[in-house]
Amino acid sequence: MLEEISRDSGASQRKLSERLGVALGVTNACLKKMVNKGYIKIKGINHKRISYYLTPDGFSEKTRLTYHFLEYTVHYYIDLKKNLSEKLEFISKQGVKRVVFYGAGDVMEVAYVTIGGTGLELIGIIDDFKCEGGNKIFGFEIKGLEGIKELNPDAIVVTSIRYKDKIIDKINSKPELSKIPVFNF
């Protein structure tokens, strides 16, 4: 909310709600709370033409929150890389050589960077949502579920945290994929 107000002080509550993806009532309550804490000031000619401005305390709070978000993000990726590295080493020790990643998001990108030196070879990337239109990442054309059989990997590595269970259910629903080991994080 502080970021949106700093970008556009003249945005209406409705516009702020749309940008943040929250209900109008939630936006109103947040604005009131931030006014009470001294983070923003409201200026306006009438109830239809109102502007919101960050106070010095608001700028300080925005900076503090940004710092903590960046700190969290850096630690998250450090921990994720460590976890992925350990898991990929484990998979390699199982005699697996050729793998496909299933899920083309942030986790997959970190796994791609981490796979080097593990003895594993990435032969393809699978993603149900990004497989249309010839999308490519890291030189691989992103394929749909049917691409697994075509690629014939030694194992499938699920590289999605959010959709992990759905992906595993999809794989398990295909009898032709039942002999391929599936690893997830």
ZIMO-V315635 format. One record per pair of residues at least 24 apart in sequence whose ideal C-beta (glycine too) atoms are under 6 Angstrom apart, sorted by the first residue. I is the first residue (numbers start at 0). J is the second residue. D is the distance in whole Angstrom. If there is no record, write none. Layout:
i=I j=J d=D
i=I j=J d=D
//
This chain:
i=0 j=29 d=5
i=1 j=57 d=6
i=1 j=61 d=4
i=4 j=51 d=5
i=4 j=53 d=6
i=5 j=53 d=5
i=8 j=50 d=5
i=8 j=51 d=6
i=8 j=52 d=5
i=9 j=50 d=5
i=79 j=109 d=5
i=80 j=109 d=5
i=80 j=113 d=6
i=83 j=109 d=6
i=83 j=110 d=5
i=83 j=113 d=5
i=84 j=113 d=5
i=86 j=184 d=6
i=87 j=114 d=6
i=87 j=117 d=5
i=87 j=119 d=6
i=88 j=117 d=6
i=90 j=182 d=5
i=91 j=117 d=5
i=91 j=118 d=4
i=91 j=119 d=5
i=95 j=153 d=5
i=95 j=154 d=4
i=96 j=120 d=6
i=96 j=153 d=5
i=97 j=122 d=5
i=97 j=152 d=5
i=97 j=153 d=5
i=98 j=152 d=5
i=98 j=154 d=5
i=98 j=156 d=5
i=99 j=123 d=4
i=99 j=125 d=6
i=99 j=150 d=6
i=99 j=152 d=5
i=99 j=155 d=6
i=100 j=124 d=5
i=100 j=156 d=5
i=100 j=158 d=4
i=101 j=125 d=4
i=101 j=155 d=5
i=101 j=157 d=5
i=101 j=166 d=5
i=102 j=158 d=4
i=102 j=159 d=3
i=103 j=129 d=5
i=103 j=136 d=6
i=103 j=141 d=5
i=104 j=159 d=6
i=106 j=158 d=5
i=106 j=160 d=6
i=107 j=158 d=4
i=110 j=158 d=5
i=111 j=137 d=6
i=122 j=150 d=5
i=122 j=152 d=6
i=123 j=150 d=4
i=144 j=169 d=6
i=147 j=176 d=6
i=148 j=175 d=6
i=154 j=180 d=5
i=155 j=179 d=6
i=155 j=181 d=5
i=156 j=182 d=5
i=157 j=183 d=4
//
